[in-house]
Amino acid sequence: MADAVLSRRSVLAALASLPALGPLPAAAVPRPVVVTTAKLAAGGFGIVGIDADGLASFVEPLPDRGHGVVPRPGGDDVAVVARRPGRFGYVVAAETGAVRAELDLPDTRHYYGHAAYSADGRLLYTTENAFDEDRGVLGVWDATDGYRRVGEIDSAGIGPHEVRRAAEDGSLWVANGGILTRPDSGRIKLNLPTMQPTLARVAPGGTAAERVLVLPADLHKLSMRHVATHWDTVAVAMQYEGPESDIVPLIALTTAGGTALRLLDLPEILAMRSRQYTGDIAFDPTGAIVGAGLPRGGFFAFWAVDGGRFLGSVEAPDGCAIATGRGAGGFVISTGIARIGHVTARPDGVDVRWTHAPEVTAFDNHLMAAT
């Protein structure tokens, strides 16, 4: 699906022209347990809240395809930004989806698709391309002042895709994919022979990111894309820009004080199916298990964090999005064929129960726990 680079005026016009689905009456709607973006059965795209039964608790139209969503800690806001190289960003009410604020992006920036809040919920950070300078930045927005843009932070790399806050100390972890792109060349990757992905950290209240970890030179084409955190543990999901016939590790783990990335393996048959591409990544509520979507392979995979043992997989055509679920081993997953899965991963295997939200024809790439 193609992305549009939209002006503020055209974004608002597009919102006004889309079907007014709106939320159901509040008394009839359970609070969402996850929020996501999706292609809607009524047409167009939207942000969607999913309740514990896998049904839509709200649907709010967006002007184009959204990507990452993130709830505000201690509040009722959810931020959503466009997929690269889109330029729209909104803050909506977590229980109803009603638009509360628009993020007014500078002309020389576009979004890479993700955002994170500070631990106190005061600031929102968005991953962006400073395409006039060929560098990555985190845009900084003041959530206490109508989401006014108050600055930006260099991401310590090219192509920052996902940023996540670590619960252990409130620092931000940024996956810099290392891939140079510019709006005038669309989604073409301009520097694959020399790309250098990095995992960077921004200290709480910090004004700059530090380049924390890089991969060995022979794995420099493993683009760090997505990040999950559980206290001081950090997981990274990667996408390989080399030949699909190569078998390379796609998931890495580290800790806040770590000096290297610990790489996790897939069974060979699944590694070959994966086409060396991962999507979303998440921990279960205990932090003992990490799971990832592998949409090109059509499955989700799960590992034990301690020791890195592979626990099993779930078959899921175009399955990409994964979020922390409820209870030990709990995850919520979604697919590009509009299915929601409720997963329990254990040392002896993985189970899933599937549901369907009729308002949606295709879920997008990411889910996030609403609370």
Secondary structure, 3 states (H helix, E strand, C coil): CCCCCCCHHHHHHHHHHCCCCCCCCHHHCCCCCEEEEEEECCCCEEEEEECCCCCEEEEEEECCCEEEEEECCCCCEEEEEECCCCCCEEEEECCCCCEEEECCCCCCEEEEEEEEECCCCCEEEEEEEECCCCEEEEEEEEHHHCCEEEEEEECCCCCEEEEEECCCCCCEEEEECCCCCCHHHCCCCCCHHHCCCEEEEECCCCCCCEEEECCCHHHCCEEEEEEEEECCEEEEEEEECCCCCCCCCCEEEEECCCCCCEEECCCHHHHHHCCCECCCEEECCCCCEEEEEECCCCEEEEEECCCCCEEEEEECCCEEEEEECCCCCEEEEEECCCEEEEEEEECCEEEEEEEECCCEEEEEEEEEECC
